[in-house]
Amino acid sequence: MKKILAIILMGVFTMAKANAFDMSSTAVRDGLFIAAEYACDGGNISPDLEWDGVPPNAKSLALIMHDPDSKNEHGFYHWIVVDIPVNVMGVARGEKFASPAREIPGDFGAAGYRGPCPPIGGGAHHYHFTMYAMNVEQLDLDAGMTPYQVAAAIKSHSIAATTITGLYRRADSF
């Protein structure tokens, strides 16, 4: 009986893992340093991202790249994308999300990807790439919202999330 229960539980765990909302990248790996080509010290190229296991009740997706180690009160928002269709399963290296997805200005003041760029001498910073499954098709945002307010709006409509956290430090801070 114990053997049968163990086999059943193993099958349930495998099914749950296979259907779990998950994200991956060849450029950003949990706990590892991000290459300079994806940062302000290099080409500032956006990384490839892939995800799967989007919850069946999700109506859209949103992406936030955030540096919580910044001295700004709410950290630093590098990249915000909303209204990503649920049938989109990734974005290629250096590519933008296609419409109807919208890039929202981050703390650099402009929309689009802006890579890691911690202060020289500031040590390593963490960069969280978080994909949110949303309960709305289109996020209603007011003009002039701060990146922090946009992030709060995203989180208020999130039904699931998956995160990859990479590290980066400026070459002069070793």
PyMOL commands that set and color helices and strands:
alter all, ss='L'
color gray80, all
select helices_A, chain A and resi 2-18+36-38+147-156+171-173
alter helices_A, ss='H'
color red, helices_A
select strands_A, chain A and resi 22-24+49-52+60-67+76-84+90-91+102-104+125-134+158-168
alter strands_A, ss='S'
color yellow, strands_A
deselect
rebuild
show_as cartoon
